[in-house]
Amino acid sequence: GESIEQAREALLFALDSLSSQDRFNLIEFNTSATALFPSPVDATAANLREARGFVSRLRADGGTEMLQPLNLAMQQVMTPGYLQQIVFVTDGQVGNTAEIIDQVREKIGESRLFTVGIGHGVNSQFLTDLARFGRGSDVLIADLWQVQIRMSDLVAQLTSPVLHNIELHWPNDVEFLPGQIPDLYTGPPLLVAAR
């Protein structure tokens, strides 16, 4: 229905925003996960054409198994000199949210995780938490007309990192959230609460 259209639209918009200096891969998931390429590839015209065909063939079949595709994405070989940014697009809900968040916290490494929730049926709090532990941000796209606006904001953020690997040094022992400081991007402020 509309969710798969929104997902396709979001992916095509993201692919169109890639430059020749970027590398990318796509992972389809439902009850299993399948990567388009064995590892990230250059954003050449031929690779982007193949990716657009892959997106056009996406179908909303099977269940929503999120742990397998996230693990597959986090295991992709990182290219030296690149910041690996994972954009996770879903319209589903899962029951093993704590397990998924624990895996992201354990395996995210130097990668960043951004979540995109499609439609009204997603667990937005889970996607927000997932992005927070992945040092990224979350986007919720409720209606098809929002795809371009919301994805434009996300793409602007992904292509405009200002600072990453931020460390805060406090004059005394403090508790602060988030425990792992996210990157600073053009647009949204970086908020840290401490006591």
N, C-alpha and C positions, 0 to 999 in steps of 0.2 A: 504494500500500500504506500501511503505517503512517506513513511519512515525510510524505506529503501531509496525512494526518490531523493529525499533530503540527504541521505548518506552519500549517494552518488554525486549529487550536486556539490556537496561539501568537499569530497575527494577531488573532483574535477577542478574546482576552484583552487584547491591547494596545489594540484599539479601544475596549473597554469601560472602559479606564482613562483615556481622554481626557476632559478637562473642557471646558466651554464656552469657556474662554480659549485652548485649543489650536488649532493648525492642523495639517493632515496631508495626505498623499497616499499612494497605494499604487502600486507598480510591479511588474507580473508579469514574470518572465523565464524563458526556456528557451533556444531558439536565437535569440530576439529579445526585445526589451523593450517593454512597453506600460504607460503610466501611466493610472491611472483618471481623473485630472483633469489639465488642462494645467499647473496649478501648485497649490501647497498651498491648501487651503480650510479654512474654519472648521469646527470639530467640532459642527455643528448636527445635530439629530435626522435631518433629511432626508439630509444628506451621510453620516452614519454608517450609515443604512439602506442607501444605495446601496453603501457600502463593504462592508457585510456580505454583500450579494448578490454583489459582485465576488469576495469571498473564497470564498463557497460554490461559485462556478463555477470556481475554480482547479483545474487538472488537471496531473498530472505527465507532460507531453508534451515531446518533443524533447530537446535537449541542455542543457548547463549553460554558457551564455555569461554570465560575470560582469562583464566589463569594460563592456559596453553599459549594463546597468542601473545600475551604480555611477556611470558618467559622467552618465547621465540624472538620477540623484538629486543628484549634486553640482552640476548645472547648474540645479536648481530655483531660482526667484527667492526670495531670502531676504526675509522680512518684517521691516522695522525693529523693533527691540525684542524680537525672538525669537531664541533660540539654535537653530539648525538641527541636529537630531539625526537621523541616518540609522540605521535599524535594518535590517541586512541578514540575511535568513533564508535558509539554503540547506541542502540535504542532499547536495550534489554535490561533486565534485572537478574541478579544472581543471589544465592543464599549464602555463599561462602565468602562474604566480603572481608571478614577479619583475616582469613587465610591469604586472600589476594593482596591486601594491604601489607601483611607481614612479608610476602614474597617481594613486593616492590621495595620495601624498606631495606631488605637484605641484598637484593640483586641490582638495584638501579645504578649503583656505581657512580660514574661521572655523567651518565645520561640524564636527560630531563624528560618528564612525562607531562603531557598536556591532554586533557580529556574533553571530548565533545559529546554531549548527550543529545540525542535526537528524539523529539516528540515529548509527550506529556507523561509517558509511562516509565521513564528512567528514574533510578535512585540518585537524585541530584546530590544528596549529602555524601553518598559513597564516592561519586565522581569527584566532588570537591576535595574529599579527604585523600583520594588516590593522587590527585594532582599536587596536593600540598606535600605529601610524602615523596613525590617525584620531583619536587622543586620546580613545578610548572604552574599552570593555571587551568581553570575549567571554563567551558562555554556550554550554555544550554540553548538549543535551537528548538523552539516549540512549534513553529509553523514554517512552511516552505518559503514564504516570502522573507523570512529572517536569515536564510542561509547565507546569502551574499554579504549582508551587513555584518553578521556575527563572525563569519569566516574571514572577512577583510580585517576585522579587529585582531583576530588570532594571528593571521599571516603577518600583519604589521608588527605584532609583538615578537613572533618567531624570527623575523628578519632584522629586528632592531635591538639586540641585546646591548645593554649599556655596561653592566658589570656582572661577572659571574665568579663563583667560588668566594663569595663574600664571607668575611669573618668579622664578628663583633667582639670586642674586648671590653669587659665591664670593669669598673674600678673596684667592685666588691663581688662576692658570690651572689648570683641572682638566678631565679628561675625565669626562663623566657620561652615564648612560643612564636613561631614554629621552632622546634628544636634544631632543625637543619635549615639555615637561612637560604631562601630561594634566590634566584637571580633577579637582577633589576632590568626591566625592559622599558622601552619607550611607551608611555601611556599610563598604565596602572601604577599606583604607588606601591612601595614595599613597606609593609607594616609589620612591626615586631612589638609584641607586648611583653613587658618584663616587670618583675617585682622582686 
